[in-house]
Amino acid sequence: MQNYKILAGAIIARAVLDNVNARLRLMKNPNNAQAKHALTETEDFFCSNWFKTLAAAADKTDIARLQRWADEQIKNAIQNAGEVREGRRGANVASFGMRTTANPKQAHIAQ
């Protein structure tokens, strides 16, 4: 069962990361079509039954950590409007305590 929790948490973490990165890109350029599309996709995911299923399987402390991390990223971006770092070069899954390995059997979440 632990592997399902890890997988569910990793899927949610990726969606949170994509959502934050889209928001940061839109702060830099409100007309960024790719960022608008990514934001719409992630928000649709967060409202879906699939997300509810994953959230029920994932570790609740990890979800709370992801939410705090996302809130902090947006808050920092607003405070440092001229220094917004974009997407994949800035934040990554390790930024909010999720660690994975190449071997899914060894994947785990940092405590």
MARBA-3410 file (N, C-alpha, C, O; in Angstrom, 1 decimal):
111
0.8,-1.2,0.0,0.0,0.0,0.0,0.9,1.3,0.0,0.5,2.3,-0.5 ~ 2.0,1.2,0.6,2.9,2.4,0.7,3.3,2.9,-0.7,3.4,4.1,-0.9 ~ 3.5,1.9,-1.6,3.9,2.4,-3.0,2.8,3.2,-3.7,3.1,4.1,-4.4 ~ 1.5,2.9,-3.4,0.4,3.6,-3.9,0.4,5.0,-3.3,0.1,6.0,-4.0 ~ 0.7,5.1,-2.0,0.7,6.5,-1.4,1.8,7.3,-2.1,1.7,8.5,-2.3
3.0,6.7,-2.3,4.1,7.4,-2.9,3.7,7.8,-4.3,4.0,9.0,-4.7 ~ 3.1,7.0,-5.1,2.7,7.3,-6.5,1.7,8.4,-6.5,1.8,9.4,-7.2 ~ 0.7,8.3,-5.6,-0.4,9.3,-5.5,0.2,10.7,-5.1,-0.1,11.7,-5.7 ~ 1.1,10.7,-4.2,1.8,11.9,-3.7,2.6,12.5,-4.8,2.7,13.7,-5.0 ~ 3.3,11.7,-5.6,4.2,12.2,-6.7,3.3,12.8,-7.8,3.7,13.8,-8.4
2.2,12.2,-8.1,1.3,12.7,-9.2,0.8,14.1,-8.7,0.8,15.0,-9.5 ~ 0.3,14.2,-7.5,-0.2,15.4,-6.9,1.0,16.5,-6.9,0.8,17.6,-7.2 ~ 2.2,16.1,-6.5,3.3,17.0,-6.4,3.6,17.6,-7.8,3.9,18.8,-7.9 ~ 3.6,16.7,-8.8,3.8,17.2,-10.1,2.8,18.2,-10.6,3.1,19.2,-11.2 ~ 1.5,18.0,-10.2,0.5,18.9,-10.6,0.6,20.2,-9.9,0.4,21.3,-10.5
1.0,20.2,-8.6,1.2,21.4,-7.8,2.4,22.2,-8.4,2.3,23.4,-8.6 ~ 3.5,21.5,-8.8,4.6,22.1,-9.4,4.2,22.8,-10.7,4.6,23.9,-11.0 ~ 3.5,22.1,-11.5,3.1,22.6,-12.8,2.2,23.8,-12.6,2.3,24.8,-13.4 ~ 1.3,23.8,-11.6,0.4,24.9,-11.3,1.2,26.1,-10.9,0.9,27.2,-11.4 ~ 2.1,25.9,-10.0,2.9,27.1,-9.5,3.7,27.6,-10.6,3.8,28.9,-10.7
4.4,26.8,-11.4,5.2,27.3,-12.5,4.4,28.1,-13.5,4.8,29.1,-14.0 ~ 3.2,27.6,-13.8,2.3,28.3,-14.7,1.9,29.7,-14.1,1.9,30.7,-14.8 ~ 1.6,29.7,-12.8,1.3,31.0,-12.2,2.5,32.0,-12.2,2.3,33.2,-12.5 ~ 3.7,31.5,-12.0,4.9,32.3,-12.0,5.1,32.9,-13.4,5.5,34.0,-13.6 ~ 4.9,32.0,-14.4,5.1,32.4,-15.8,4.1,33.5,-16.2,4.4,34.4,-16.9
2.9,33.3,-15.7,1.8,34.3,-16.0,2.1,35.6,-15.3,1.7,36.7,-15.7 ~ 2.8,35.6,-14.1,3.1,36.8,-13.4,4.1,37.6,-14.3,4.1,38.9,-14.3 ~ 5.0,36.9,-14.9,6.0,37.5,-15.8,5.4,38.0,-17.1,5.7,39.1,-17.6 ~ 4.5,37.2,-17.7,3.9,37.5,-18.9,2.5,37.0,-18.9,2.2,35.9,-19.2 ~ 1.5,37.9,-18.7,0.1,37.5,-18.6,-0.5,37.0,-19.9,-1.6,36.4,-19.9
0.2,37.2,-21.0,-0.3,36.7,-22.3,0.4,35.4,-22.7,0.2,34.9,-23.9 ~ 1.1,34.7,-21.8,1.8,33.5,-22.1,0.7,32.4,-22.3,0.1,31.9,-21.4 ~ 0.5,32.0,-23.6,-0.6,31.0,-23.9,-0.3,29.6,-23.3,-1.2,28.9,-22.8 ~ 1.0,29.2,-23.3,1.3,27.9,-22.7,1.0,27.9,-21.2,0.5,26.9,-20.7 ~ 1.4,29.0,-20.5,1.1,29.0,-19.1,-0.4,29.0,-18.8,-0.8,28.4,-17.9
-1.1,29.8,-19.6,-2.6,29.8,-19.4,-3.2,28.4,-19.6,-4.0,27.9,-18.8 ~ -2.7,27.7,-20.6,-3.1,26.3,-20.8,-2.8,25.4,-19.7,-3.6,24.6,-19.2 ~ -1.5,25.5,-19.2,-1.1,24.7,-18.1,-1.9,25.0,-16.8,-2.2,24.0,-16.1 ~ -2.2,26.2,-16.6,-2.9,26.6,-15.4,-4.4,26.0,-15.5,-4.9,25.5,-14.5 ~ -5.0,26.1,-16.7,-6.3,25.6,-16.8,-6.3,24.0,-16.6,-7.2,23.5,-16.0
-5.3,23.4,-17.2,-5.2,21.9,-17.0,-5.1,21.5,-15.6,-5.7,20.6,-15.1 ~ -4.2,22.2,-14.9,-3.9,21.8,-13.5,-5.2,22.1,-12.6,-5.5,21.3,-11.7 ~ -5.8,23.2,-12.9,-7.0,23.6,-12.1,-8.1,22.6,-12.4,-8.9,22.2,-11.5 ~ -8.3,22.2,-13.6,-9.2,21.1,-13.9,-8.9,19.8,-13.2,-9.8,19.1,-12.7 ~ -7.6,19.5,-13.1,-7.2,18.3,-12.4,-7.6,18.3,-11.0,-8.1,17.4,-10.4
-7.3,19.5,-10.3,-7.6,19.7,-8.9,-9.1,19.6,-8.6,-9.5,19.3,-7.5 ~ -9.9,19.8,-9.6,-11.4,19.7,-9.4,-11.9,18.3,-9.8,-13.2,18.1,-9.8 ~ -11.1,17.4,-10.2,-11.5,16.2,-10.8,-11.7,15.1,-9.8,-11.2,15.2,-8.7 ~ -12.5,14.1,-10.1,-12.6,12.9,-9.3,-11.3,12.1,-9.2,-11.0,11.5,-8.1 ~ -10.5,12.2,-10.2,-9.1,11.5,-10.2,-8.3,12.2,-9.1,-7.6,11.4,-8.3
-8.3,13.5,-9.0,-7.5,14.1,-7.9,-8.1,13.7,-6.5,-7.3,13.4,-5.6 ~ -9.4,13.7,-6.4,-10.0,13.3,-5.1,-9.6,11.9,-4.7,-9.3,11.6,-3.6 ~ -9.5,11.0,-5.7,-9.0,9.6,-5.5,-7.6,9.6,-5.0,-7.2,8.9,-4.1 ~ -6.8,10.3,-5.7,-5.3,10.4,-5.4,-5.1,11.0,-4.0,-4.3,10.5,-3.2 ~ -5.8,12.1,-3.7,-5.7,12.7,-2.4,-6.1,11.8,-1.3,-5.5,11.9,-0.2
-7.1,11.0,-1.5,-7.6,10.0,-0.5,-6.5,9.0,-0.2,-6.4,8.5,0.9 ~ -5.7,8.7,-1.3,-4.6,7.6,-1.1,-3.3,8.2,-0.6,-2.5,7.5,0.0 ~ -3.1,9.5,-0.9,-1.8,10.1,-0.5,-1.7,10.4,1.0,-2.7,10.5,1.7 ~ -0.5,10.6,1.4,-0.2,11.0,2.8,-0.7,12.5,3.0,-0.3,13.4,2.3 ~ -1.6,12.7,4.0,-2.1,14.0,4.2,-1.1,15.0,4.6,-1.2,16.2,4.3
0.0,14.6,5.3,1.0,15.6,5.7,1.8,16.1,4.5,2.2,17.2,4.4 ~ 1.9,15.2,3.5,2.6,15.6,2.3,1.8,16.6,1.5,2.3,17.5,0.9 ~ 0.4,16.4,1.5,-0.4,17.3,0.8,-0.4,18.7,1.4,-0.4,19.7,0.8 ~ -0.4,18.7,2.8,-0.3,20.0,3.5,1.0,20.7,3.2,1.1,21.9,3.1 ~ 2.1,19.9,3.2,3.4,20.4,2.8,3.4,21.0,1.4,4.0,22.1,1.2
2.8,20.4,0.5,2.7,20.9,-0.9,2.0,22.2,-0.9,2.4,23.1,-1.6 ~ 0.9,22.3,-0.2,0.1,23.5,-0.2,0.9,24.6,0.4,0.9,25.7,-0.1 ~ 1.6,24.4,1.5,2.4,25.4,2.1,3.5,25.9,1.2,3.8,27.1,1.0 ~ 4.1,24.9,0.5,5.2,25.2,-0.4,4.7,26.1,-1.6,5.3,27.1,-1.9 ~ 3.5,25.7,-2.2,3.0,26.5,-3.3,2.6,27.9,-2.8,2.9,28.8,-3.5
2.0,28.0,-1.7,1.7,29.3,-1.2,2.9,30.2,-1.0,2.9,31.4,-1.3 ~ 3.9,29.6,-0.4,5.2,30.3,-0.2,5.8,30.8,-1.5,6.4,31.9,-1.6 ~ 5.8,29.9,-2.5,6.4,30.3,-3.8,5.7,31.5,-4.4,6.3,32.4,-4.9 ~ 4.4,31.5,-4.4,3.6,32.6,-4.9,3.8,33.9,-4.1,4.0,34.9,-4.7 ~ 3.8,33.7,-2.8,4.1,34.9,-1.9,5.4,35.5,-2.2,5.6,36.7,-2.3
6.4,34.6,-2.3,7.8,35.1,-2.6,7.9,35.8,-4.0,8.5,36.8,-4.1 ~ 7.2,35.3,-4.9,7.2,35.8,-6.3,6.5,37.2,-6.3,7.0,38.1,-7.0 ~ 5.5,37.4,-5.5,4.8,38.7,-5.4,5.7,39.7,-4.7,5.9,40.8,-5.2 ~ 6.4,39.2,-3.7,7.3,40.1,-2.9,8.5,40.5,-3.8,9.0,41.6,-3.7 ~ 9.0,39.6,-4.6,10.2,39.8,-5.4,9.8,39.8,-6.9,10.4,39.1,-7.7
8.8,40.6,-7.2,8.2,40.6,-8.6,9.3,40.7,-9.7,9.0,40.1,-10.7 ~ 10.4,41.3,-9.5,11.4,41.4,-10.6,12.3,40.2,-10.6,13.1,40.1,-11.5 ~ 12.2,39.3,-9.7,13.1,38.2,-9.6,12.4,36.9,-9.7,12.9,35.9,-9.2 ~ 11.2,36.8,-10.4,10.5,35.6,-10.5,11.3,34.6,-11.4,11.7,34.9,-12.5 ~ 11.6,33.4,-10.8,12.3,32.4,-11.5,11.3,31.5,-12.2,10.3,31.2,-11.7
11.6,31.2,-13.5,10.7,30.5,-14.3,10.8,29.0,-14.2,12.0,28.5,-14.2 ~ 9.7,28.3,-14.1,9.5,26.9,-14.2,10.6,25.9,-13.9,11.1,26.0,-12.7 ~ 11.0,25.1,-14.8,11.8,24.0,-14.5,13.2,24.3,-14.1,13.9,23.5,-13.5 ~ 13.6,25.5,-14.3,15.0,25.9,-13.8,14.9,26.4,-12.4,15.9,26.4,-11.7 ~ 13.7,26.7,-11.9,13.6,27.2,-10.6,13.2,26.1,-9.6,14.0,25.6,-8.9
11.9,25.9,-9.5,11.4,24.9,-8.6,11.4,23.5,-9.2,11.3,23.3,-10.4 ~ 11.5,22.5,-8.3,11.3,21.1,-8.7,10.7,20.4,-7.6,10.5,20.9,-6.5 ~ 10.5,19.1,-7.8,9.8,18.3,-6.8,10.6,18.2,-5.5,10.0,18.2,-4.4 ~ 12.0,18.3,-5.6,12.8,18.2,-4.4,12.6,19.5,-3.6,12.9,19.5,-2.4 ~ 12.2,20.6,-4.2,12.0,21.8,-3.5,11.0,21.7,-2.3,11.1,22.5,-1.4
10.0,20.8,-2.4,9.1,20.7,-1.3,9.1,19.4,-0.7,8.0,18.9,-0.2 ~ 10.3,18.7,-0.6,10.4,17.6,0.2,10.1,16.2,-0.4,10.0,15.2,0.3 ~ 9.9,16.2,-1.7,9.6,14.9,-2.4,10.9,14.5,-3.1,11.5,15.2,-3.8 ~ 11.2,13.2,-2.8,12.4,12.7,-3.5,12.0,11.4,-4.2,11.3,10.6,-3.6 ~ 12.5,11.2,-5.4,12.3,10.0,-6.1,13.6,9.5,-6.6,14.5,10.2,-6.7
13.6,8.2,-7.0,14.8,7.6,-7.6,14.4,7.1,-8.9,13.2,7.0,-9.3 ~ 15.4,6.6,-9.7,15.1,6.0,-11.0,14.4,4.7,-10.8,13.6,4.3,-11.7 ~ 14.5,4.1,-9.7,13.8,2.8,-9.5,12.6,3.1,-8.6,12.7,3.5,-7.5 ~ 11.4,2.9,-9.2,10.2,3.2,-8.5,10.0,2.5,-7.1,9.4,3.0,-6.2 ~ 10.6,1.3,-7.0,10.6,0.5,-5.8,11.3,1.2,-4.7,11.1,1.0,-3.5
12.2,2.1,-5.0,13.0,2.8,-4.0,12.6,4.2,-3.8,13.1,5.0,-3.0 ~ 11.5,4.7,-4.5,11.0,6.0,-4.3,10.5,6.2,-2.9,9.8,5.3,-2.4 ~ 10.7,7.4,-2.4,10.1,7.7,-1.1,9.9,9.2,-0.9,10.4,10.0,-1.7 ~ 9.2,9.5,0.1,8.9,10.9,0.4,9.7,11.3,1.6,9.8,10.6,2.6 ~ 10.4,12.4,1.5,11.2,12.9,2.6,10.3,13.3,3.8,9.3,13.9,3.6
10.7,12.9,5.0,10.0,13.2,6.2,10.4,14.5,6.8,9.9,14.9,7.8
END
